[in-house]
Amino acid sequence: MAWERCLYALGLRVSRLAHLNPRPDARYRAVVVGLPREYWDSFDAAYPEFDKLFAEPDVLAGELRLALQARHVALILCPEANRRRALHATKGRSTTIFEAGPAPIPLLERDGELAFGYWLDSMDHWVTARRPTELSLILEHFDLAGRHAMGRMGWEMAERTALAPIGSGPCLHIPDDAGDPAPTDVAGPVVRFDDHLDMPWYAPEVQRNLMAALVHAPCVIVHHSPLGVLALLAGRKVIVTGKPAWAGYGLTEDRATIRRVRTLSRDEFAAVLFGVLARYVDESGEPVDPAEGWVLPGQSPAPPRSAAPAAHG
């Protein structure tokens, strides 16, 4: 490894790791892998407690391993990360590993300004093990009793993100991949939504196009796609054929058996998503409170209900 360090120090080998904003007072250090470059700045701003190196997609396992040799450097794996390469880079080391990615509602909008949302899940050494994600654990076990401000915030966000009701229209099918067949057990016409198959599901264009489609679709069918959460928050009926972490709480029509320990109202669901799980930052890198007038991209909110919710607990 010493000769590799010399090659980088002398400029004979170009590093595939970028240091955006050095944070000497940050409590932790980490290497971020698998996050598209256009999201580096907002993710960096969302988690200022980490002094971060960002990896280009073609980063080598040896270069990752070299960066992780320093003491107390974590590895943050995002959706596009090469897991095999990450495992090779951490083999034999006690590196702490985090799972990270776009929030279930990854983008919010207010007066033409965007806010980007992320979540971070501690994995320790569980890179390949199947285990509940932080989203599952929080939805199933986070206690909302007595958290009156959070309950109010959830109610406000559920109101603000709801589209106007629609009586009839085609059912929107959101496939997981191009080969997914159209559902045959749904009455009425079915329209396929494929925008997320050509670009990341969390891309602004995908979310805006989905919201435009939901204006004319009272029903959505998904298997695992996280876009189902957007449809759910928009107030549409969501039929789920798989077992995603966000289904099974009484808010979706589940075709598979999903066992949860409780049910959630739409207000409670919104409170957990926006108040507990995600962090949002605007385009200038400043933290934002989703309850302060933010809506889903390209959305005109539905008329509000007449009364606030009863306090939890």
Secondary structure, 3 states (H helix, E strand, C coil): CHHHHHHHHCCCCCCCEECCCCCCCCCEEEEEECCCHHHHHHHHHHCCCEEEEEECCCCCHHHHHHHCCCCCEEEEECCCCCHHHHHHHHCCCCCCEEEEEEEEEEEEEECCEEEEEEEEEEEECCCCCCCCCHHHHHHHHCCCCCCHHHHHHHHHHHHHHCCCCCCCCCEEEECCCCCCCCCCCCCCCEEECCHHHCCCCCCHHHHHHHHHHHCCCCEEEECCCCHHHHHHHCCCEEEECCCCCCCCCCCCEECCCCCCCCCCCHHHHHHHHHHHHCEEEECCCCECCCCCCCECCCCCCCCCCCCCCCCCC
